[in-house]
Amino acid sequence: MSKKMQIALGAIKGALIGDAAGSVMEFKFLDRLPNDSDVVNALSLNGGGVFRLAPGQITDDGELTLSLLNSLRQHHGIYVSDIVAHHYLMWIDSKPFDVGRAISAALYVHKDQRKIDGLASALQKRALQFNSDSKANGCLMRATPLGVAAFNMTIENAIKMVKTDVRMTHPHLDCQDATVAYVLAIRHLMFFPEDHLGAVTVAKDYLTDNNPDVKSWLDAALEGNLPQAFPLDGFIKNAFSYAFYHLSQNAAYEFALADTLKRGGDTDTNACIVGGLIGALRGIKQIPSEMVEKLVNCDVKTGLKPRGDNFHPKNVQSWLHFVPTEES
């Protein structure tokens, strides 16, 4: 397996595992922080939680990630915005059991307004109408496939791709630029495996030139000054900060997830975002195999929220056919 494929699988499956782990804790810790036992249970991916999920089952974070990856698969790794928008709408039509407020506002488009041509633009207009002030994390939670696809394009084109995608749901500049920085870090790791400081530098250079506010988040994270995970539990700053902190520390995958989960808050999304970036850093071979196996072998029928095959992690490796499988 090529290094690029190891990193691509690490990024995407790393994000999905984080989502599955955090879902067990979501909405359960409103009056206290999780303890060590809570975190160990979550990392076991045994399912349950408020949604009574199957072991290894993902939520909206992972399903939107797979929707984006599926659209890339159909076009050999090329980002086609109207097709991506179509996949996002197919997901919302599938009646997911959990949907964030900003995502919901952007994607509930009447079927009479769903011609493929211009669909991305229609979503962007709707997002501007309903989400212009939102700094929620729903754009960052799905972004790992963009980091993988970006290895095959210039930085300038990668930035354009990310902004196009983010504006479909979260048009605020802080959301756009935080997601660009995250994607550029994954792109860097695709070219320079395990170069954690280089990935941080790429993100920092972009933010220095484009967004002083988000750069201040990054600077604080690099100094270990991390935000609380609540009461602003869906704030994009939180997961962004945790992810780049652990990247800067060259953290092990499971350690980064555990540290993120014990902070409480929006546990599934925070762990998804951290898991994606640290999964890219470590590669699939450094993610515990038992976690990967529970993810890809999940039997959704054993929980109370069965979902379709298009939203199952078993598809990830075959959908990454546009990533080289052998070293060139």
C-alpha positions as CSV (number, residue, x, y, z in Angstrom):
1,M,0.0,0.0,0.0
2,S,1.4,3.4,-1.0
3,K,2.1,6.1,1.6
4,K,-0.5,8.3,-0.1
5,M,-3.1,5.6,0.3
6,Q,-2.1,5.0,4.0
7,I,-2.5,8.7,4.7
8,A,-5.8,9.0,2.7
9,L,-7.3,6.0,4.6
10,G,-5.9,7.4,7.9
11,A,-7.5,10.7,7.3
12,I,-11.0,9.5,6.3
13,K,-11.3,6.4,8.5
14,G,-9.6,8.4,11.3
15,A,-12.4,11.0,11.1
16,L,-15.1,8.3,10.9
17,I,-13.7,6.5,14.0
18,G,-13.7,9.8,15.9
19,D,-17.3,10.3,15.0
20,A,-18.3,6.8,16.0
21,A,-16.4,7.2,19.3
22,G,-17.8,10.6,20.2
23,S,-21.4,9.6,19.3
24,V,-21.6,7.4,22.4
25,M,-21.0,10.5,24.5
26,E,-23.0,13.1,22.6
27,F,-25.7,14.9,24.7
28,K,-24.8,12.8,27.8
29,F,-22.5,15.2,29.7
30,L,-24.6,18.3,30.3
31,D,-23.7,18.6,34.0
32,R,-20.2,17.1,34.3
33,L,-17.1,16.3,32.2
34,P,-16.6,12.8,31.1
35,N,-14.3,10.7,33.3
36,D,-11.7,8.2,32.3
37,S,-14.2,5.3,32.3
38,D,-16.5,7.2,29.9
39,V,-13.6,7.9,27.5
40,V,-12.4,4.2,27.5
41,N,-16.0,3.1,26.8
42,A,-16.3,5.6,23.9
43,L,-13.0,4.5,22.4
44,S,-14.2,0.9,22.4
45,L,-16.8,1.8,19.8
46,N,-19.4,-0.4,21.4
47,G,-22.3,1.8,20.2
48,G,-25.3,2.9,22.3
49,G,-25.6,6.5,23.4
50,V,-28.7,8.6,23.1
51,F,-29.3,7.4,19.6
52,R,-28.8,3.7,20.6
53,L,-26.4,3.1,17.7
54,A,-24.8,-0.1,16.6
55,P,-21.1,-0.7,17.5
56,G,-18.9,1.3,15.2
57,Q,-21.7,3.3,13.7
58,I,-21.1,6.8,12.5
59,T,-23.5,9.9,12.6
60,D,-24.1,12.9,10.4
61,D,-20.4,13.9,10.5
62,G,-19.3,10.7,8.9
63,E,-22.2,10.3,6.6
64,L,-21.6,13.8,5.0
65,T,-17.9,12.9,4.8
66,L,-18.8,9.8,2.8
67,S,-21.3,11.7,0.7
68,L,-18.4,14.0,-0.3
69,L,-16.1,11.1,-1.0
70,N,-18.7,9.4,-3.1
71,S,-19.0,12.4,-5.3
72,L,-15.2,12.5,-5.7
73,R,-15.2,8.8,-6.5
74,Q,-17.7,9.3,-9.4
75,H,-15.4,11.8,-11.0
76,H,-12.0,10.2,-10.3
77,G,-11.0,12.5,-7.6
78,I,-12.2,15.7,-9.3
79,Y,-14.4,18.1,-7.3
80,V,-17.5,19.0,-9.3
81,S,-19.5,21.3,-7.1
82,D,-23.0,20.6,-8.5
83,I,-22.5,16.9,-8.1
84,V,-21.2,17.4,-4.6
85,A,-24.3,19.5,-3.8
86,H,-26.5,16.7,-5.3
87,H,-24.9,14.2,-2.9
88,Y,-25.4,16.4,0.1
89,L,-29.1,16.7,-0.8
90,M,-29.4,13.0,-1.3
91,W,-28.1,12.6,2.2
92,I,-30.6,15.1,3.7
93,D,-33.4,13.3,1.8
94,S,-32.3,10.0,3.4
95,K,-33.7,11.3,6.7
96,P,-30.6,11.1,8.8
97,F,-31.2,10.7,12.5
98,D,-29.0,13.7,13.5
99,V,-28.6,17.0,11.6
100,G,-26.9,20.2,12.8
101,R,-28.9,23.4,12.7
102,A,-26.7,25.1,10.1
103,I,-26.5,22.1,7.9
104,S,-30.3,21.7,8.1
105,A,-31.0,25.3,7.2
106,A,-28.7,25.1,4.2
107,L,-29.8,21.7,2.8
108,Y,-33.5,21.7,3.1
109,V,-34.1,22.8,-0.5
110,H,-37.5,22.2,-2.2
111,K,-37.3,19.5,-4.8
112,D,-38.7,21.9,-7.5
113,Q,-35.5,23.9,-7.1
114,R,-33.0,21.0,-7.5
115,K,-31.8,21.1,-11.1
116,I,-28.3,19.8,-11.1
117,D,-26.9,22.7,-13.1
118,G,-26.4,25.5,-10.7
119,L,-27.2,23.4,-7.6
120,A,-24.1,24.4,-5.7
121,S,-24.8,28.1,-6.3
122,A,-28.4,27.6,-5.1
123,L,-27.1,26.1,-1.8
124,Q,-24.5,28.9,-1.4
125,K,-27.3,31.5,-1.8
126,R,-29.4,29.6,0.8
127,A,-26.5,29.4,3.2
128,L,-25.9,33.1,2.9
129,Q,-29.5,33.7,3.7
130,F,-29.7,31.5,6.8
131,N,-26.1,30.9,8.0
132,S,-24.1,34.1,7.3
133,D,-23.3,34.6,11.0
134,S,-22.8,30.9,11.9
135,K,-19.4,29.7,13.0
136,A,-20.5,26.1,13.5
137,N,-18.3,23.2,12.8
138,G,-20.3,21.3,10.2
139,C,-18.1,22.4,7.3
140,L,-14.9,21.1,9.0
141,M,-16.3,17.8,10.0
142,R,-16.7,16.6,6.4
143,A,-13.5,18.0,5.0
144,T,-11.0,15.1,5.0
145,P,-11.9,14.0,1.4
146,L,-11.0,17.5,0.3
147,G,-7.6,17.1,1.9
148,V,-7.1,13.8,0.0
149,A,-8.3,15.2,-3.3
150,A,-6.1,18.2,-2.9
151,F,-2.9,16.2,-3.4
152,N,-3.6,16.2,-7.2
153,M,-4.0,19.9,-7.6
154,T,-2.1,23.2,-6.9
155,I,-2.5,25.0,-3.6
156,E,-4.5,27.7,-5.4
157,N,-7.0,25.2,-6.8
158,A,-7.2,23.4,-3.5
159,I,-8.2,26.7,-1.8
160,K,-10.8,27.4,-4.4
161,M,-12.3,23.9,-4.0
162,V,-12.5,24.2,-0.2
163,K,-14.1,27.6,-0.3
164,T,-16.7,26.4,-2.9
165,D,-17.6,23.5,-0.6
166,V,-17.7,25.4,2.6
167,R,-19.9,28.2,1.2
168,M,-22.6,25.6,0.5
169,T,-23.4,25.5,4.2
170,H,-21.1,27.8,6.3
171,P,-20.3,31.0,4.4
172,H,-18.6,32.9,7.3
173,L,-15.0,33.7,6.4
174,D,-13.7,32.1,9.6
175,C,-15.4,28.8,8.6
176,Q,-13.9,29.1,5.1
177,D,-10.4,29.8,6.2
178,A,-10.3,27.4,9.1
179,T,-11.3,24.6,6.7
180,V,-8.8,25.7,4.1
181,A,-6.0,25.6,6.7
182,Y,-7.1,22.1,7.8
183,V,-7.3,20.8,4.2
184,L,-3.9,22.3,3.3
185,A,-2.4,20.5,6.3
186,I,-3.7,17.2,5.1
187,R,-2.5,17.9,1.6
188,H,0.9,18.6,2.9
189,L,0.9,15.3,4.8
190,M,0.0,13.5,1.5
191,F,3.2,14.8,0.0
192,F,5.4,14.7,3.2
193,P,4.2,11.9,5.4
194,E,4.5,12.5,9.2
195,D,5.9,16.0,8.7
196,H,3.7,17.5,11.4
197,L,5.6,20.8,11.7
198,G,5.5,21.3,8.0
199,A,1.8,20.8,8.0
200,V,1.4,23.3,10.8
201,T,3.5,25.8,8.9
202,V,1.5,25.5,5.7
203,A,-1.7,26.2,7.7
204,K,-0.1,29.1,9.6
205,D,1.3,30.7,6.4
206,Y,-2.2,30.6,4.8
207,L,-3.8,32.2,7.8
208,T,-1.1,34.8,8.2
209,D,-2.0,36.0,4.7
210,N,-5.7,35.7,4.9
211,N,-7.4,35.6,8.4
212,P,-5.8,37.1,11.5
213,D,-8.7,35.9,13.7
214,V,-8.4,32.3,12.8
215,K,-4.6,32.6,13.0
216,S,-5.0,33.8,16.6
217,W,-6.9,30.5,17.2
218,L,-4.0,28.6,15.7
219,D,-1.3,30.5,17.7
220,A,-3.1,29.9,20.9
221,A,-3.5,26.2,20.2
222,L,0.2,25.9,19.4
223,E,0.9,27.4,22.8
224,G,-1.4,24.9,24.4
225,N,-4.1,27.5,25.3
226,L,-7.1,25.5,24.2
227,P,-10.8,26.6,24.4
228,Q,-13.4,24.9,26.6
229,A,-15.6,22.5,24.6
230,F,-18.7,24.0,26.1
231,P,-21.0,26.0,26.4
232,L,-20.2,27.0,22.8
233,D,-20.1,23.3,21.9
234,G,-20.5,23.6,18.2
235,F,-18.0,26.4,17.7
236,I,-15.6,25.6,14.9
237,K,-12.7,27.1,16.9
238,N,-12.9,24.3,19.4
239,A,-12.2,21.3,17.2
240,F,-9.9,23.3,14.9
241,S,-7.8,24.2,18.0
242,Y,-7.7,20.7,19.4
243,A,-6.7,19.2,16.0
244,F,-3.8,21.6,15.4
245,Y,-2.6,21.3,19.0
246,H,-2.3,17.5,18.6
247,L,-0.8,17.9,15.2
248,S,1.9,20.3,16.6
249,Q,2.6,17.7,19.4
250,N,3.0,14.8,16.9
251,A,0.4,13.0,18.9
252,A,-0.6,9.4,18.7
253,Y,-4.0,8.8,17.2
254,E,-5.7,7.2,20.2
255,F,-4.2,9.7,22.6
256,A,-5.5,12.7,20.6
257,L,-9.0,11.2,20.5
258,A,-9.0,10.4,24.2
259,D,-7.9,14.0,25.1
260,T,-10.5,15.4,22.9
261,L,-13.3,13.3,24.2
262,K,-12.6,14.0,27.8
263,R,-13.2,17.7,27.2
264,G,-16.9,17.0,26.6
265,G,-19.0,19.3,24.4
266,D,-19.7,18.3,20.8
267,T,-17.9,15.1,21.2
268,D,-18.6,13.3,18.0
269,T,-17.8,16.3,15.8
270,N,-14.7,17.4,17.7
271,A,-13.4,13.8,17.7
272,C,-14.2,13.5,14.0
273,I,-12.2,16.6,13.1
274,V,-9.3,15.7,15.4
275,G,-9.4,12.1,14.2
276,G,-9.2,13.2,10.5
277,L,-6.1,15.4,10.9
278,I,-4.2,13.1,13.3
279,G,-5.3,10.1,11.2
280,A,-3.6,11.8,8.2
281,L,-0.5,12.4,10.3
282,R,-0.3,8.8,11.5
283,G,-1.6,6.9,8.5
284,I,-4.0,4.0,8.7
285,K,-1.4,1.5,9.9
286,Q,-1.0,3.6,13.2
287,I,-4.7,3.6,14.0
288,P,-5.5,0.6,16.2
289,S,-6.7,-2.2,14.0
290,E,-9.6,-3.1,16.4
291,M,-11.0,0.3,15.9
292,V,-10.8,0.1,12.1
293,E,-12.4,-3.3,12.1
294,K,-15.3,-2.2,14.2
295,L,-15.9,0.7,11.9
296,V,-15.8,-1.2,8.6
297,N,-17.7,-4.2,9.9
298,C,-20.4,-2.2,11.6
299,D,-23.8,-4.0,11.3
300,V,-26.2,-1.0,11.5
301,K,-29.2,-3.4,11.9
302,T,-28.0,-4.2,15.5
303,G,-28.8,-0.6,16.6
304,L,-31.9,1.5,16.4
305,K,-30.8,3.7,13.5
306,P,-30.3,1.5,10.4
307,R,-28.8,3.4,7.5
308,G,-28.2,2.7,3.8
309,D,-25.1,1.3,2.2
310,N,-24.1,4.7,0.7
311,F,-23.4,5.9,4.2
312,H,-21.3,2.9,5.4
313,P,-17.6,3.1,6.0
314,K,-17.0,-0.3,4.3
315,N,-16.9,1.7,1.0
316,V,-14.0,4.0,1.9
317,Q,-11.0,2.1,0.4
318,S,-12.8,1.3,-2.9
319,W,-14.0,4.8,-3.2
320,L,-10.4,6.1,-3.0
321,H,-9.5,4.5,-6.3
322,F,-8.1,7.9,-7.5
323,V,-5.3,7.7,-4.9
324,P,-2.2,5.8,-6.1
325,T,-2.0,2.3,-4.5
326,E,1.7,1.8,-5.3
327,E,4.7,4.0,-4.9
328,S,5.7,5.8,-8.1
